[in-house]
Amino acid sequence: MAGLLVLTGLFPAPVLTVSFVLVGELAPAGTVTEAFAWLVTLMTSGMALGSAAVGLVLEHGGPSRAAGCGVVGLTVSALMLLAGQSRLAADRQADAPASAVSTA
């Protein structure tokens, strides 16, 4: 059990770090504070809604279905990251100076 707790504790710090760095880099000048406020609001809202949803599933479907909610959450998160990654790459390429863009 302790090993599982360590394993689940490995990921939040890097995810939060990357999230805050991306928001800091992508927010337009003068809106960084608002962007961070939205990030924290959405993260805490997501945790609250996710906890409530898993609680309902646990109460009505049992532990195995509640654990399945974690798999669904990971799948949705991975799909969102993949979709966002291509958009970030396109945005960064558009922002690159003309001399840095390869014409090969």
MOPAC internal coordinates of N, CA, C and O (Angstrom, degrees):
PM7 1SCF
backbone

  N    0.0000 0     0.00 0     0.00 0    0    0    0
  C    1.4500 1     0.00 0     0.00 0    1    0    0
  C    1.5255 1   110.55 1     0.00 0    2    1    0
  O    1.2310 1   120.52 1   139.52 1    3    2    1
  N    1.3235 1   116.61 1   -40.48 1    3    2    1
  C    1.4647 1   119.72 1   179.88 1    5    3    2
  C    1.5248 1   110.78 1   -62.60 1    6    5    3
  O    1.2310 1   120.43 1   143.68 1    7    6    5
  N    1.3258 1   116.78 1   -36.32 1    7    6    5
  C    1.4616 1   120.28 1   178.19 1    9    7    6
  C    1.5203 1   111.95 1   -63.08 1   10    9    7
  O    1.2310 1   120.51 1   140.63 1   11   10    9
  N    1.3241 1   116.64 1   -39.37 1   11   10    9
  C    1.4657 1   120.26 1   177.19 1   13   11   10
  C    1.5234 1   111.50 1   -65.74 1   14   13   11
  O    1.2310 1   120.76 1   142.10 1   15   14   13
  N    1.3275 1   116.15 1   -37.90 1   15   14   13
  C    1.4600 1   119.20 1   178.09 1   17   15   14
  C    1.5240 1   111.02 1   -65.20 1   18   17   15
  O    1.2310 1   120.44 1   139.27 1   19   18   17
  N    1.3225 1   116.77 1   -40.73 1   19   18   17
  C    1.4662 1   120.24 1   177.36 1   21   19   18
  C    1.5223 1   109.68 1   -64.22 1   22   21   19
  O    1.2310 1   120.24 1   135.75 1   23   22   21
  N    1.3204 1   117.16 1   -44.25 1   23   22   21
  C    1.4591 1   121.25 1  -179.28 1   25   23   22
  C    1.5315 1   111.44 1   -60.49 1   26   25   23
  O    1.2310 1   120.04 1   135.39 1   27   26   25
  N    1.3215 1   117.52 1   -44.61 1   27   26   25
  C    1.4658 1   119.50 1   179.89 1   29   27   26
  C    1.5210 1   112.03 1   -70.88 1   30   29   27
  O    1.2310 1   119.97 1   156.61 1   31   30   29
  N    1.3049 1   117.67 1   -23.39 1   31   30   29
  C    1.4602 1   120.57 1   179.05 1   33   31   30
  C    1.5135 1   114.20 1   -82.71 1   34   33   31
  O    1.2310 1   119.85 1   171.91 1   35   34   33
  N    1.3332 1   117.90 1    -8.09 1   35   34   33
  C    1.4622 1   120.65 1  -178.54 1   37   35   34
  C    1.5227 1   113.06 1   -75.07 1   38   37   35
  O    1.2310 1   119.67 1   152.61 1   39   38   37
  N    1.3029 1   118.23 1   -27.39 1   39   38   37
  C    1.4598 1   121.10 1  -169.38 1   41   39   38
  C    1.5266 1   116.60 1   -92.52 1   42   41   39
  O    1.2310 1   118.07 1   147.99 1   43   42   41
  N    1.3169 1   121.28 1   -32.01 1   43   42   41
  C    1.4725 1   118.52 1  -176.21 1   45   43   42
  C    1.5305 1   114.54 1   -59.82 1   46   45   43
  O    1.2310 1   119.30 1   138.31 1   47   46   45
  N    1.3073 1   118.94 1   -41.69 1   47   46   45
  C    1.4719 1   119.92 1  -177.39 1   49   47   46
  C    1.5259 1   112.30 1   -62.37 1   50   49   47
  O    1.2310 1   118.57 1   130.76 1   51   50   49
  N    1.3426 1   120.32 1   -49.24 1   51   50   49
  C    1.4653 1   118.57 1   178.00 1   53   51   50
  C    1.5274 1   113.18 1   -64.79 1   54   53   51
  O    1.2310 1   120.23 1   143.49 1   55   54   53
  N    1.3208 1   117.16 1   -36.51 1   55   54   53
  C    1.4671 1   119.86 1   179.63 1   57   55   54
  C    1.5247 1   110.12 1   -64.97 1   58   57   55
  O    1.2310 1   120.27 1   135.28 1   59   58   57
  N    1.3233 1   117.10 1   -44.72 1   59   58   57
  C    1.4624 1   120.11 1   178.52 1   61   59   58
  C    1.5234 1   111.27 1   -64.43 1   62   61   59
  O    1.2310 1   120.46 1   139.55 1   63   62   61
  N    1.3290 1   116.73 1   -40.45 1   63   62   61
  C    1.4610 1   120.36 1   179.14 1   65   63   62
  C    1.5201 1   111.07 1   -60.82 1   66   65   63
  O    1.2310 1   120.42 1   130.50 1   67   66   65
  N    1.3150 1   116.81 1   -49.50 1   67   66   65
  C    1.4653 1   120.76 1  -179.62 1   69   67   66
  C    1.5272 1   110.53 1   -63.69 1   70   69   67
  O    1.2310 1   120.09 1   139.54 1   71   70   69
  N    1.3208 1   117.44 1   -40.46 1   71   70   69
  C    1.4684 1   120.71 1   179.61 1   73   71   70
  C    1.5240 1   111.14 1   -60.14 1   74   73   71
  O    1.2310 1   120.53 1   132.43 1   75   74   73
  N    1.3162 1   116.60 1   -47.57 1   75   74   73
  C    1.4587 1   119.65 1  -178.08 1   77   75   74
  C    1.5239 1   111.82 1   -69.65 1   78   77   75
  O    1.2310 1   119.82 1   143.59 1   79   78   77
  N    1.3276 1   117.95 1   -36.41 1   79   78   77
  C    1.4684 1   120.32 1   177.14 1   81   79   78
  C    1.5256 1   110.24 1   -64.48 1   82   81   79
  O    1.2310 1   120.36 1   134.63 1   83   82   81
  N    1.3306 1   116.91 1   -45.37 1   83   82   81
  C    1.4666 1   120.00 1   179.32 1   85   83   82
  C    1.5244 1   112.05 1   -61.92 1   86   85   83
  O    1.2310 1   120.31 1   136.61 1   87   86   85
  N    1.3184 1   117.02 1   -43.39 1   87   86   85
  C    1.4623 1   119.46 1   178.83 1   89   87   86
  C    1.5250 1   109.92 1   -63.15 1   90   89   87
  O    1.2310 1   120.31 1   137.91 1   91   90   89
  N    1.3236 1   117.01 1   -42.09 1   91   90   89
  C    1.4567 1   120.12 1   178.74 1   93   91   90
  C    1.5172 1   112.77 1   -62.64 1   94   93   91
  O    1.2310 1   120.21 1   143.48 1   95   94   93
  N    1.3317 1   117.20 1   -36.52 1   95   94   93
  C    1.4654 1   121.18 1  -179.28 1   97   95   94
  C    1.5250 1   112.52 1   -78.84 1   98   97   95
  O    1.2310 1   120.02 1   143.72 1   99   98   97
  N    1.3188 1   117.56 1   -36.28 1   99   98   97
  C    1.4617 1   120.83 1  -171.74 1  101   99   98
  C    1.5216 1   114.41 1   -91.29 1  102  101   99
  O    1.2310 1   120.01 1   161.12 1  103  102  101
  N    1.3228 1   117.59 1   -18.88 1  103  102  101
  C    1.4635 1   119.57 1  -178.94 1  105  103  102
  C    1.5278 1   109.91 1   -70.28 1  106  105  103
  O    1.2310 1   120.35 1   -44.70 1  107  106  105
  N    1.3221 1   116.94 1   135.30 1  107  106  105
  C    1.4706 1   119.71 1   177.19 1  109  107  106
  C    1.5302 1   110.80 1   -62.16 1  110  109  107
  O    1.2310 1   120.92 1   -27.05 1  111  110  109
  N    1.3137 1   115.85 1   152.95 1  111  110  109
  C    1.4653 1   120.97 1   179.73 1  113  111  110
  C    1.5285 1   109.89 1   -55.66 1  114  113  111
  O    1.2310 1   121.07 1   -44.50 1  115  114  113
  N    1.3174 1   115.56 1   135.50 1  115  114  113
  C    1.4530 1   120.78 1   179.54 1  117  115  114
  C    1.5160 1   114.48 1    88.45 1  118  117  115
  O    1.2310 1   120.09 1   175.21 1  119  118  117
  N    1.3283 1   117.42 1    -4.79 1  119  118  117
  C    1.4696 1   119.95 1  -179.04 1  121  119  118
  C    1.5255 1   112.36 1  -122.65 1  122  121  119
  O    1.2310 1   120.49 1  -168.85 1  123  122  121
  N    1.3250 1   116.67 1    11.15 1  123  122  121
  C    1.4709 1   119.69 1  -175.27 1  125  123  122
  C    1.5244 1   111.26 1   -63.31 1  126  125  123
  O    1.2310 1   119.97 1   136.65 1  127  126  125
  N    1.3278 1   117.67 1   -43.35 1  127  126  125
  C    1.4638 1   120.22 1  -179.63 1  129  127  126
  C    1.5212 1   110.85 1   -61.58 1  130  129  127
  O    1.2310 1   120.53 1   136.22 1  131  130  129
  N    1.3181 1   116.59 1   -43.78 1  131  130  129
  C    1.4657 1   120.21 1   178.23 1  133  131  130
  C    1.5271 1   110.89 1   -64.00 1  134  133  131
  O    1.2310 1   120.43 1   140.62 1  135  134  133
  N    1.3301 1   116.78 1   -39.38 1  135  134  133
  C    1.4667 1   120.60 1   179.32 1  137  135  134
  C    1.5261 1   110.92 1   -63.32 1  138  137  135
  O    1.2310 1   120.42 1   137.59 1  139  138  137
  N    1.3421 1   116.80 1   -42.41 1  139  138  137
  C    1.4655 1   119.62 1   177.60 1  141  139  138
  C    1.5275 1   110.74 1   -65.49 1  142  141  139
  O    1.2310 1   120.32 1   141.55 1  143  142  141
  N    1.3277 1   117.00 1   -38.45 1  143  142  141
  C    1.4647 1   120.29 1   178.41 1  145  143  142
  C    1.5265 1   110.62 1   -62.77 1  146  145  143
  O    1.2310 1   120.28 1   138.17 1  147  146  145
  N    1.3357 1   117.07 1   -41.83 1  147  146  145
  C    1.4631 1   120.24 1   177.41 1  149  147  146
  C    1.5263 1   111.04 1   -64.76 1  150  149  147
  O    1.2310 1   120.45 1   139.67 1  151  150  149
  N    1.3264 1   116.74 1   -40.33 1  151  150  149
  C    1.4669 1   120.05 1   179.28 1  153  151  150
  C    1.5217 1   110.76 1   -60.11 1  154  153  151
  O    1.2310 1   120.41 1   131.29 1  155  154  153
  N    1.3238 1   116.82 1   -48.71 1  155  154  153
  C    1.4680 1   120.39 1  -178.99 1  157  155  154
  C    1.5275 1   110.52 1   -65.59 1  158  157  155
  O    1.2310 1   120.20 1   139.65 1  159  158  157
  N    1.3298 1   117.22 1   -40.35 1  159  158  157
  C    1.4668 1   120.89 1   178.65 1  161  159  158
  C    1.5231 1   111.02 1   -61.15 1  162  161  159
  O    1.2310 1   120.63 1   133.16 1  163  162  161
  N    1.3250 1   116.40 1   -46.84 1  163  162  161
  C    1.4634 1   119.81 1  -179.10 1  165  163  162
  C    1.5252 1   111.97 1   -67.62 1  166  165  163
  O    1.2310 1   120.21 1   142.82 1  167  166  165
  N    1.3404 1   117.20 1   -37.18 1  167  166  165
  C    1.4707 1   119.13 1   178.82 1  169  167  166
  C    1.5222 1   111.05 1   -65.39 1  170  169  167
  O    1.2310 1   120.22 1   133.45 1  171  170  169
  N    1.3338 1   117.18 1   -46.55 1  171  170  169
  C    1.4651 1   118.67 1  -178.66 1  173  171  170
  C    1.5260 1   111.37 1   -69.21 1  174  173  171
  O    1.2310 1   120.14 1   144.37 1  175  174  173
  N    1.3319 1   117.34 1   -35.63 1  175  174  173
  C    1.4703 1   119.75 1   176.45 1  177  175  174
  C    1.5242 1   110.82 1   -64.75 1  178  177  175
  O    1.2310 1   120.60 1   138.19 1  179  178  177
  N    1.3199 1   116.47 1   -41.81 1  179  178  177
  C    1.4603 1   120.48 1   178.13 1  181  179  178
  C    1.5180 1   112.34 1   -62.88 1  182  181  179
  O    1.2310 1   120.76 1   138.89 1  183  182  181
  N    1.3393 1   116.16 1   -41.11 1  183  182  181
  C    1.4676 1   119.10 1   178.05 1  185  183  182
  C    1.5232 1   111.06 1   -64.98 1  186  185  183
  O    1.2310 1   120.42 1   138.35 1  187  186  185
  N    1.3294 1   116.80 1   -41.65 1  187  186  185
  C    1.4636 1   120.14 1  -179.60 1  189  187  186
  C    1.5249 1   111.17 1   -65.85 1  190  189  187
  O    1.2310 1   120.50 1   133.45 1  191  190  189
  N    1.3313 1   116.65 1   -46.55 1  191  190  189
  C    1.4674 1   119.55 1   179.58 1  193  191  190
  C    1.5226 1   111.61 1   -66.47 1  194  193  191
  O    1.2310 1   120.35 1   140.42 1  195  194  193
  N    1.3262 1   116.95 1   -39.58 1  195  194  193
  C    1.4620 1   120.43 1   178.18 1  197  195  194
  C    1.5186 1   111.99 1   -64.18 1  198  197  195
  O    1.2310 1   120.56 1   138.09 1  199  198  197
  N    1.3329 1   116.54 1   -41.91 1  199  198  197
  C    1.4635 1   120.24 1   178.34 1  201  199  198
  C    1.5203 1   111.10 1   -63.56 1  202  201  199
  O    1.2310 1   120.64 1   137.99 1  203  202  201
  N    1.3228 1   116.38 1   -42.01 1  203  202  201
  C    1.4665 1   119.75 1   178.81 1  205  203  202
  C    1.5252 1   111.12 1   -64.75 1  206  205  203
  O    1.2310 1   120.59 1   137.28 1  207  206  205
  N    1.3218 1   116.47 1   -42.72 1  207  206  205
  C    1.4685 1   120.16 1  -179.40 1  209  207  206
  C    1.5211 1   111.25 1   -64.76 1  210  209  207
  O    1.2310 1   120.32 1   134.99 1  211  210  209
  N    1.3236 1   117.00 1   -45.01 1  211  210  209
  C    1.4658 1   120.01 1   179.90 1  213  211  210
  C    1.5257 1   110.28 1   -66.68 1  214  213  211
  O    1.2310 1   120.10 1   145.27 1  215  214  213
  N    1.3206 1   117.42 1   -34.73 1  215  214  213
  C    1.4616 1   120.21 1   175.93 1  217  215  214
  C    1.5183 1   111.95 1   -60.95 1  218  217  215
  O    1.2310 1   120.69 1   137.02 1  219  218  217
  N    1.3253 1   116.29 1   -42.98 1  219  218  217
  C    1.4701 1   119.91 1   177.27 1  221  219  218
  C    1.5260 1   111.40 1   -64.84 1  222  221  219
  O    1.2310 1   120.86 1   136.64 1  223  222  221
  N    1.3271 1   115.96 1   -43.36 1  223  222  221
  C    1.4666 1   119.64 1   179.23 1  225  223  222
  C    1.5251 1   109.87 1   -63.83 1  226  225  223
  O    1.2310 1   120.14 1   138.82 1  227  226  225
  N    1.3155 1   117.33 1   -41.18 1  227  226  225
  C    1.4643 1   121.28 1   179.42 1  229  227  226
  C    1.5229 1   110.78 1   -62.74 1  230  229  227
  O    1.2310 1   120.76 1   136.45 1  231  230  229
  N    1.3164 1   116.15 1   -43.55 1  231  230  229
  C    1.4643 1   120.06 1  -178.55 1  233  231  230
  C    1.5252 1   112.23 1   -66.33 1  234  233  231
  O    1.2310 1   120.31 1   140.15 1  235  234  233
  N    1.3220 1   117.01 1   -39.85 1  235  234  233
  C    1.4638 1   120.23 1  -174.35 1  237  235  234
  C    1.5302 1   114.20 1   -99.09 1  238  237  235
  O    1.2310 1   119.96 1   158.41 1  239  238  237
  N    1.3370 1   117.68 1   -21.59 1  239  238  237
  C    1.4572 1   119.40 1  -175.17 1  241  239  238
  C    1.5132 1   114.97 1  -117.89 1  242  241  239
  O    1.2310 1   120.30 1   167.21 1  243  242  241
  N    1.3204 1   117.04 1   -12.79 1  243  242  241
  C    1.4513 1   119.97 1   179.58 1  245  243  242
  C    1.5228 1   112.90 1    93.49 1  246  245  243
  O    1.2310 1   121.35 1    -6.69 1  247  246  245
  N    1.3346 1   115.02 1   173.31 1  247  246  245
  C    1.4653 1   120.66 1  -174.54 1  249  247  246
  C    1.5251 1   114.73 1   -64.49 1  250  249  247
  O    1.2310 1   119.91 1   144.46 1  251  250  249
  N    1.3262 1   117.77 1   -35.54 1  251  250  249
  C    1.4664 1   118.65 1  -176.88 1  253  251  250
  C    1.5285 1   111.02 1   -67.48 1  254  253  251
  O    1.2310 1   120.20 1   140.71 1  255  254  253
  N    1.3046 1   117.22 1   -39.29 1  255  254  253
  C    1.4732 1   119.64 1   177.39 1  257  255  254
  C    1.5255 1   110.79 1   -70.87 1  258  257  255
  O    1.2310 1   120.28 1   145.18 1  259  258  257
  N    1.3205 1   117.07 1   -34.82 1  259  258  257
  C    1.4641 1   119.76 1   177.25 1  261  259  258
  C    1.5238 1   110.28 1   -64.82 1  262  261  259
  O    1.2310 1   120.25 1   140.97 1  263  262  261
  N    1.3286 1   117.13 1   -39.03 1  263  262  261
  C    1.4660 1   120.29 1   176.55 1  265  263  262
  C    1.5182 1   110.56 1   -65.51 1  266  265  263
  O    1.2310 1   120.38 1   147.36 1  267  266  265
  N    1.3175 1   116.88 1   -32.64 1  267  266  265
  C    1.4599 1   120.89 1   176.42 1  269  267  266
  C    1.5201 1   112.26 1   -62.42 1  270  269  267
  O    1.2310 1   120.16 1   153.47 1  271  270  269
  N    1.3222 1   117.30 1   -26.53 1  271  270  269
  C    1.4675 1   120.60 1   176.42 1  273  271  270
  C    1.5247 1   110.52 1   -62.05 1  274  273  271
  O    1.2310 1   120.24 1   146.10 1  275  274  273
  N    1.3195 1   117.15 1   -33.90 1  275  274  273
  C    1.4606 1   120.22 1   176.90 1  277  275  274
  C    1.5139 1   111.64 1   -64.58 1  278  277  275
  O    1.2310 1   120.70 1   139.38 1  279  278  277
  N    1.3209 1   116.26 1   -40.62 1  279  278  277
  C    1.4688 1   120.69 1   178.17 1  281  279  278
  C    1.5247 1   110.09 1   -64.51 1  282  281  279
  O    1.2310 1   120.51 1   137.58 1  283  282  281
  N    1.3194 1   116.63 1   -42.42 1  283  282  281
  C    1.4686 1   120.43 1   177.84 1  285  283  282
  C    1.5276 1   110.01 1   -62.83 1  286  285  283
  O    1.2310 1   120.47 1   136.37 1  287  286  285
  N    1.3186 1   116.71 1   -43.63 1  287  286  285
  C    1.4626 1   120.52 1   178.97 1  289  287  286
  C    1.5157 1   112.50 1   -61.68 1  290  289  287
  O    1.2310 1   120.35 1   136.86 1  291  290  289
  N    1.3287 1   116.94 1   -43.14 1  291  290  289
  C    1.4683 1   120.60 1   177.52 1  293  291  290
  C    1.5190 1   111.67 1   -63.80 1  294  293  291
  O    1.2310 1   120.59 1   139.49 1  295  294  293
  N    1.3253 1   116.47 1   -40.51 1  295  294  293
  C    1.4649 1   120.22 1  -179.99 1  297  295  294
  C    1.5246 1   111.19 1   -64.71 1  298  297  295
  O    1.2310 1   120.56 1   133.39 1  299  298  297
  N    1.3201 1   116.54 1   -46.61 1  299  298  297
  C    1.4670 1   120.25 1   178.98 1  301  299  298
  C    1.5267 1   110.37 1   -62.65 1  302  301  299
  O    1.2310 1   120.33 1   138.00 1  303  302  301
  N    1.3228 1   116.98 1   -42.00 1  303  302  301
  C    1.4672 1   120.71 1   178.79 1  305  303  302
  C    1.5157 1   111.53 1   -62.37 1  306  305  303
  O    1.2310 1   120.29 1   136.27 1  307  306  305
  N    1.3207 1   117.04 1   -43.73 1  307  306  305
  C    1.4678 1   120.53 1   179.86 1  309  307  306
  C    1.5263 1   111.02 1   -63.52 1  310  309  307
  O    1.2310 1   120.34 1   138.42 1  311  310  309
  N    1.3270 1   116.96 1   -41.58 1  311  310  309
  C    1.4667 1   120.12 1   178.31 1  313  311  310
  C    1.5264 1   111.52 1   -64.66 1  314  313  311
  O    1.2310 1   120.42 1   140.46 1  315  314  313
  N    1.3166 1   116.79 1   -39.54 1  315  314  313
  C    1.4628 1   120.19 1   178.15 1  317  315  314
  C    1.5241 1   110.96 1   -66.63 1  318  317  315
  O    1.2310 1   120.37 1   140.55 1  319  318  317
  N    1.3261 1   116.89 1   -39.45 1  319  318  317
  C    1.4673 1   120.08 1   177.60 1  321  319  318
  C    1.5176 1   111.43 1   -63.99 1  322  321  319
  O    1.2310 1   120.30 1   137.67 1  323  322  321
  N    1.3179 1   117.03 1   -42.33 1  323  322  321
  C    1.4664 1   119.78 1   178.72 1  325  323  322
  C    1.5258 1   111.37 1   -64.21 1  326  325  323
  O    1.2310 1   120.45 1   138.26 1  327  326  325
  N    1.3214 1   116.75 1   -41.74 1  327  326  325
  C    1.4661 1   120.10 1   178.43 1  329  327  326
  C    1.5242 1   110.70 1   -65.78 1  330  329  327
  O    1.2310 1   120.21 1   138.62 1  331  330  329
  N    1.3076 1   117.21 1   -41.38 1  331  330  329
  C    1.4565 1   120.94 1  -179.90 1  333  331  330
  C    1.5115 1   113.23 1   -71.31 1  334  333  331
  O    1.2310 1   120.44 1   149.84 1  335  334  333
  N    1.3293 1   116.76 1   -30.16 1  335  334  333
  C    1.4641 1   120.63 1  -178.90 1  337  335  334
  C    1.5271 1   110.93 1   -63.33 1  338  337  335
  O    1.2310 1   120.01 1   136.82 1  339  338  337
  N    1.3110 1   117.58 1   -43.18 1  339  338  337
  C    1.4649 1   119.50 1   179.80 1  341  339  338
  C    1.5251 1   110.68 1   -66.62 1  342  341  339
  O    1.2310 1   120.27 1   144.07 1  343  342  341
  N    1.3092 1   117.09 1   -35.93 1  343  342  341
  C    1.4692 1   120.09 1   177.84 1  345  343  342
  C    1.5224 1   110.80 1   -67.96 1  346  345  343
  O    1.2310 1   120.12 1   137.63 1  347  346  345
  N    1.3299 1   117.37 1   -42.37 1  347  346  345
  C    1.4636 1   120.67 1   177.68 1  349  347  346
  C    1.5168 1   111.04 1   -62.30 1  350  349  347
  O    1.2310 1   120.42 1   138.01 1  351  350  349
  N    1.3255 1   116.80 1   -41.99 1  351  350  349
  C    1.4648 1   120.39 1   179.74 1  353  351  350
  C    1.5200 1   110.38 1   -62.87 1  354  353  351
  O    1.2310 1   120.10 1   138.73 1  355  354  353
  N    1.3256 1   117.41 1   -41.27 1  355  354  353
  C    1.4649 1   120.72 1   179.08 1  357  355  354
  C    1.5238 1   110.83 1   -66.27 1  358  357  355
  O    1.2310 1   120.14 1   138.87 1  359  358  357
  N    1.3396 1   117.34 1   -41.13 1  359  358  357
  C    1.4609 1   120.99 1   178.64 1  361  359  358
  C    1.5241 1   111.28 1   -64.39 1  362  361  359
  O    1.2310 1   120.38 1   137.95 1  363  362  361
  N    1.3221 1   116.87 1   -42.05 1  363  362  361
  C    1.4691 1   119.91 1  -179.99 1  365  363  362
  C    1.5207 1   111.24 1   -66.87 1  366  365  363
  O    1.2310 1   120.48 1   142.69 1  367  366  365
  N    1.3246 1   116.68 1   -37.31 1  367  366  365
  C    1.4577 1   119.51 1   179.24 1  369  367  366
  C    1.5257 1   110.04 1   -67.88 1  370  369  367
  O    1.2310 1   119.96 1   142.20 1  371  370  369
  N    1.3131 1   117.68 1   -37.80 1  371  370  369
  C    1.4645 1   121.18 1   178.91 1  373  371  370
  C    1.5260 1   111.30 1   -67.58 1  374  373  371
  O    1.2310 1   120.38 1   148.49 1  375  374  373
  N    1.3460 1   116.88 1   -31.51 1  375  374  373
  C    1.4570 1   121.15 1  -179.71 1  377  375  374
  C    1.5174 1   113.19 1   -83.15 1  378  377  375
  O    1.2310 1   119.75 1   167.44 1  379  378  377
  N    1.3372 1   118.09 1   -12.56 1  379  378  377
  C    1.4668 1   121.17 1  -177.31 1  381  379  378
  C    1.5262 1   109.73 1   -67.54 1  382  381  379
  O    1.2310 1   120.41 1   -36.81 1  383  382  381
  N    1.3357 1   116.82 1   143.19 1  383  382  381
  C    1.4631 1   119.38 1   176.62 1  385  383  382
  C    1.5245 1   110.79 1   -63.14 1  386  385  383
  O    1.2310 1   120.48 1   -28.44 1  387  386  385
  N    1.3164 1   116.69 1   151.56 1  387  386  385
  C    1.4664 1   121.49 1  -176.37 1  389  387  386
  C    1.5167 1   111.91 1   -59.76 1  390  389  387
  O    1.2310 1   119.58 1   146.94 1  391  390  389
  N    1.3286 1   118.41 1   -33.06 1  391  390  389
  C    1.4610 1   120.68 1  -178.98 1  393  391  390
  C    1.5202 1   112.00 1   -71.48 1  394  393  391
  O    1.2310 1   120.32 1   156.18 1  395  394  393
  N    1.3437 1   117.00 1   -23.82 1  395  394  393
  C    1.4601 1   120.27 1  -178.55 1  397  395  394
  C    1.5223 1   112.06 1   -86.90 1  398  397  395
  O    1.2310 1   119.98 1   165.92 1  399  398  397
  N    1.3169 1   117.65 1   -14.08 1  399  398  397
  C    1.4627 1   121.13 1  -178.24 1  401  399  398
  C    1.5202 1   109.02 1   -84.16 1  402  401  399
  O    1.2310 1   120.99 1   -51.71 1  403  402  401
  N    1.3027 1   115.71 1   128.29 1  403  402  401
  C    1.4630 1   121.37 1  -179.61 1  405  403  402
  C    1.5230 1   110.14 1   -75.81 1  406  405  403
  O    1.2310 1   120.47 1   -38.47 1  407  406  405
  N    1.3250 1   116.70 1   141.53 1  407  406  405
  C    1.4666 1   120.85 1   178.33 1  409  407  406
  C    1.5171 1   111.58 1  -110.00 1  410  409  407
  O    1.2310 1   120.07 1  -159.72 1  411  410  409
  N    1.3200 1   117.48 1    20.28 1  411  410  409
  C    1.4656 1   121.17 1  -176.55 1  413  411  410
  C    1.4834 1   112.76 1   -71.20 1  414  413  411
  O    1.2310 1   120.10 1   180.00 1  415  414  413

